[in-house]
Amino acid sequence: MTIERRALGEFEHQVLLCILRNGSESYSVQVVLEMEARTGKEVATAGVFVTLQRLKEKGYLEDRVVPPGEGGGHARRYFRLTPAAMCVLAESRQHYLSLWEGMETQLEQAWKRSRS
């Protein structure tokens, strides 16, 4: 499968980073909890699930379904990053670092003004 390089939307970017941060794979609720913990904002589980499906269609995620255990419950779909996702995240990181380079003083001054 040939992956067309596409820019990630902000939410897609955050979802991929949460999966990367969680380790080898994550399911939707883990992504929601990680994103809420990191951003301090409420995140809709349905929005994460739709984004996970879209990222899978783009070739950035693979998934596997784990059936419920003996105690019942629901099957869980676990997602893991593909090499293409790692590549797009690495490229994106470099682009952002380049854009942010030399901006620390301006940001610090703006932050201090906003806090006073």
N, C-alpha and C positions, 0 to 999 in steps of 0.2 A: 504494500500500500504506500503510495506516495503522499506525503503530508505537505499540503500547501502552507507556507508560513503566513500566519495571520496574526495581527496584533491582538493581544488579549484585552478584554474589557477589564475595568478595575475589579469588579466582583469576581470574574473568572480568575484573575490574578490572585486574589485573596483566597479563593477556594483551593487553588493549586498549592499555594504556600502553606495553608493549613494542613493539607495532606502530607506535604513534605515534612513539616514540623512534627506531625504525629508519628512519623516513622514509615514503615513499609506500605501500610495501607490503612484506610479509614472508611467508616460508613457515615452516612449523612449527619446523624446526630453528633458524632464526634467532631465533624467539621463545624457544625453550628456552635457547639460549646467552645471550641478553640477560637473561632472568629469573634464570638461575643467577649471572651476573656481578653483577647488581644486588642480589639477595637473599642470596647466599652459600649458597643451599640447592640440593640436587639436585632437578631437576624431571623428571618422567616425560614423555617425548615423546608417549606415547599419551594422557596426561591433557590435554596442550596441544591435540592434534589433536581430541579429543572436544569440548573447550571452544570451539575455533575453529568447529566445525560448529554447536554450539549457538548461538554468537553470530551466525553467519550466519542461522540459522533465526529468531532474534529480530530480524533486520534491521539488526544493527550492523556486519556485515561483508559485503563483496562479494568474489568470488574469480575468478581466471582460472587456467587450466592451461596451462603451458608444456611442450611435448613435449621429450623428451631431444634433445640435440644429436647431431651426427654421431658423436661418440665413444661414444655409448650412454648408459647410466645410466637414471635414472627421470624420469618427468614430475614437475614441481613445481607445486603449487597455491599460488599467491600470494594473500594476503588484504590487503585495504585497508579502512580505516574508512569508514563511510557518514556522511553529515551527522548522522544520528540518534545514532551513536556519539560523535561530537564533542560533540554537545549533552549527552548523558548524562554524559560525562566532565567537561565544564565545570560542570555542575550538581553533580556529585559532589565536584569539587574545592572548590567554594564551600561546600558543606555541611561538608566536613572542615576547611577553614580556619576556619570559624565555630566548630566544635566545639573545635578546638585553640587558639583565641584565648585568650591570657592564661595558658596552661598551661606556658610555658617555664620559669618559676622552679621550679614543682613538679617538672617532669621533670628539670631540672638537679640539684636537690637529691636526688632519688631515684637518679639516675645516679651521683652522687658517693658516696652511701651504699652503693650496690651494688658499687662499685669499691674500697672501703676495707676 
